Amino acid sequence: MEEKINIEHLKTVIQQFLERSPKKKRIIFLQRYFYMLDTAEIAYMMQMKETSIRSILSRMRKELKSVLEEGGIWV
């Protein structure tokens, strides 16, 4: 039961994080981690440099880690 509650809490924290993120960054994050596209594909679709995509993803992972820890989820 506790594990299910933790999973629901995790889903809520991630959803709130994504809702607060700027639309462009949210799209990039979702394309990479939910649709499993590689950074080259995302860069092509978003008409951006691949290095920019990697940089955005790196910053978002750091932000998400911080948000998770604030929510009591340690990664």
DAPESUL-V173716 format. One record per residue. PHI is phi in degrees with one decimal (NA if undefined). PSI is psi as a letter, one per 40 degrees, with the letter a starting at -180 (NA if undefined). NEAR is the number of other C-alpha atoms within 10 Angstrom. Layout:
phi->PHI psi->PSI near->NEAR
phi->PHI psi->PSI near->NEAR
This chain:
phi->NA psi->d near->5
phi->-61.4 psi->d near->7
phi->-62.0 psi->d near->8
phi->-63.5 psi->d near->9
phi->-62.3 psi->d near->10
phi->-63.2 psi->d near->13
phi->-65.3 psi->d near->11
phi->-63.2 psi->d near->12
phi->-63.2 psi->d near->16
phi->-60.2 psi->d near->16
phi->-59.9 psi->d near->12
phi->-64.2 psi->d near->13
phi->-63.2 psi->d near->19
phi->-65.4 psi->d near->16
phi->-61.2 psi->d near->12
phi->-64.1 psi->d near->12
phi->-59.1 psi->d near->16
phi->-67.0 psi->d near->18
phi->-64.7 psi->d near->11
phi->-82.2 psi->e near->10
phi->-76.4 psi->i near->15
phi->-58.1 psi->i near->9
phi->-53.8 psi->d near->11
phi->-61.0 psi->d near->10
phi->-66.3 psi->d near->16
phi->-61.9 psi->d near->18
phi->-62.2 psi->d near->14
phi->-61.3 psi->d near->23
phi->-60.5 psi->d near->23
phi->-65.6 psi->d near->13
phi->-61.7 psi->d near->17
phi->-77.0 psi->d near->17
phi->-99.2 psi->e near->11
phi->-109.9 psi->d near->9
phi->-97.7 psi->e near->10
phi->59.1 psi->f near->12
phi->-80.3 psi->i near->15
phi->-84.3 psi->i near->14
phi->-64.7 psi->d near->19
phi->-65.3 psi->d near->15
phi->-63.9 psi->d near->14
phi->-64.4 psi->d near->21
phi->-59.2 psi->d near->18
phi->-62.7 psi->d near->11
phi->-64.7 psi->d near->11
phi->-90.1 psi->e near->14
phi->55.0 psi->f near->9
phi->-132.3 psi->i near->12
phi->-74.2 psi->i near->13
phi->-62.5 psi->d near->17
phi->-63.3 psi->d near->12
phi->-66.5 psi->d near->12
phi->-61.9 psi->d near->20
phi->-61.1 psi->d near->17
phi->-65.0 psi->d near->11
phi->-60.8 psi->d near->16
phi->-63.4 psi->d near->19
phi->-62.7 psi->d near->13
phi->-64.1 psi->d near->12
phi->-66.9 psi->d near->19
phi->-62.2 psi->d near->13
phi->-64.2 psi->d near->11
phi->-62.8 psi->d near->14
phi->-63.4 psi->d near->16
phi->-58.7 psi->d near->16
phi->-62.7 psi->d near->15
phi->-63.9 psi->d near->17
phi->-61.4 psi->d near->18
phi->-64.0 psi->d near->12
phi->-62.6 psi->d near->11
phi->-85.3 psi->e near->13
phi->83.3 psi->e near->13
phi->-111.0 psi->h near->14
phi->-97.5 psi->h near->10
phi->-118.8 psi->NA near->7
